[in-house]
Amino acid sequence: MKRPRTTSFAASATSQAPQAEPEQPPPTWREVAPIVAGLVTTLEAIETGPKAGPAMRVHRSDLRRHGEAAAALGGSEALSAVLHQVAEADPARAERRLAFIQEAWAGLPGWQPRAPADV
């Protein structure tokens, strides 16, 4: 008995048609809260630590990772929800914190830079 030839890569590529991603509801504040907590912790470390050198590179990388997690969670809506929560956490420091985040999140999928007044 012969085995069917369904393990070919060419056959599987043509049989799968690209499908549109189903729309997801916007993430709730509970879903983005751990991301916001991590961002606020990193931002506090940036505000109290040195502004240059290896520590700052690590902080930027951490901000970027949190942005990637938010983008994976819900795309641009999740990124926007995270920004709103970070801004609401400490309105006095919001403008500077959002500037750090926007710099770190440049180029993320679903990310659209906003003016601090838009958040």
C-alpha positions as CSV (number, residue, x, y, z in Angstrom):
1,M,0.0,0.0,0.0
2,K,1.3,3.4,-0.9
3,R,1.3,6.4,1.3
4,P,-0.7,9.5,-0.1
5,R,1.4,12.4,-1.3
6,T,-0.1,15.0,1.0
7,T,3.1,16.0,2.8
8,S,4.4,18.1,-0.1
9,F,5.0,21.8,0.8
10,A,3.7,22.9,-2.6
11,A,0.4,21.2,-2.2
12,S,-0.2,22.7,1.2
13,A,0.7,26.2,0.1
14,T,-1.9,26.3,-2.7
15,S,-4.6,24.6,-0.6
16,Q,-4.6,27.3,2.1
17,A,-6.2,30.5,1.1
18,P,-5.3,33.6,3.1
19,Q,-8.1,34.5,5.5
20,A,-9.0,37.8,6.9
21,E,-8.4,38.2,10.6
22,P,-11.6,38.3,12.7
23,E,-12.1,41.6,14.5
24,Q,-11.5,41.4,18.2
25,P,-13.2,43.5,20.7
26,P,-11.1,46.2,22.3
27,P,-9.1,44.9,25.3
28,T,-10.5,45.6,28.8
29,W,-8.5,47.6,31.3
30,R,-7.9,44.3,33.2
31,E,-6.2,42.8,30.2
32,V,-3.8,45.8,29.7
33,A,-3.3,46.4,33.4
34,P,-0.2,44.2,33.8
35,I,1.4,45.9,30.7
36,V,0.7,49.3,32.2
37,A,2.1,48.3,35.6
38,G,5.3,47.1,33.9
39,L,5.6,50.3,31.8
40,V,5.0,52.5,34.9
41,T,7.7,50.6,36.8
42,T,10.2,51.0,33.9
43,L,9.3,54.7,33.5
44,E,9.9,55.3,37.2
45,A,13.4,53.7,36.9
46,I,14.1,55.9,33.9
47,E,13.1,59.0,35.8
48,T,15.4,58.2,38.8
49,G,18.3,56.6,37.0
50,P,21.0,57.8,34.5
51,K,19.7,59.0,31.1
52,A,22.5,57.5,29.0
53,G,24.5,54.3,28.8
54,P,23.6,50.6,29.0
55,A,20.8,51.1,31.6
56,M,18.9,53.4,29.3
57,R,19.2,50.9,26.5
58,V,17.8,48.2,28.7
59,H,14.9,50.5,29.7
60,R,14.1,51.3,26.1
61,S,14.1,47.6,25.3
62,D,11.8,46.9,28.1
63,L,9.4,49.6,27.0
64,R,9.5,48.1,23.5
65,R,8.7,44.6,24.8
66,H,5.7,45.9,26.7
67,G,4.5,47.6,23.5
68,E,4.9,44.4,21.5
69,A,2.9,42.6,24.2
70,A,0.1,45.2,23.9
71,A,0.2,45.0,20.1
72,A,-0.2,41.2,20.3
73,L,-3.0,41.6,22.7
74,G,-5.2,43.8,20.7
75,G,-3.3,45.9,18.1
76,S,-3.7,49.6,17.9
77,E,-6.7,49.6,20.3
78,A,-4.6,47.9,23.0
79,L,-1.7,50.3,22.4
80,S,-4.1,53.3,22.8
81,A,-5.6,51.8,25.9
82,V,-2.2,51.4,27.5
83,L,-1.2,55.0,26.7
84,H,-4.4,56.3,28.2
85,Q,-3.8,54.3,31.4
86,V,-0.2,55.4,31.7
87,A,-1.2,59.0,31.2
88,E,-3.9,58.7,33.9
89,A,-1.6,57.0,36.4
90,D,0.3,60.3,36.9
91,P,-1.0,63.3,34.9
92,A,1.9,65.5,36.1
93,R,4.5,63.3,34.5
94,A,2.3,62.1,31.6
95,E,3.9,64.2,28.8
96,R,7.4,63.1,29.5
97,R,6.5,59.5,30.0
98,L,4.5,59.3,26.8
99,A,7.5,60.8,25.0
100,F,9.7,57.9,26.2
101,I,7.0,55.4,25.2
102,Q,6.5,56.9,21.7
103,E,10.3,56.8,21.1
104,A,10.5,53.2,22.1
105,W,7.4,52.1,20.2
106,A,8.4,53.6,16.8
107,G,7.8,51.0,14.1
108,L,5.6,48.6,16.1
109,P,2.7,47.1,14.1
110,G,-0.5,49.0,14.7
111,W,1.4,51.9,16.3
112,Q,0.5,55.4,15.2
113,P,2.3,58.2,17.1
114,R,0.1,60.7,18.8
115,A,0.5,64.1,20.3
116,P,0.4,64.1,24.1
117,A,-2.9,66.1,24.0
118,D,-4.5,63.3,21.9
119,V,-4.0,60.7,24.7
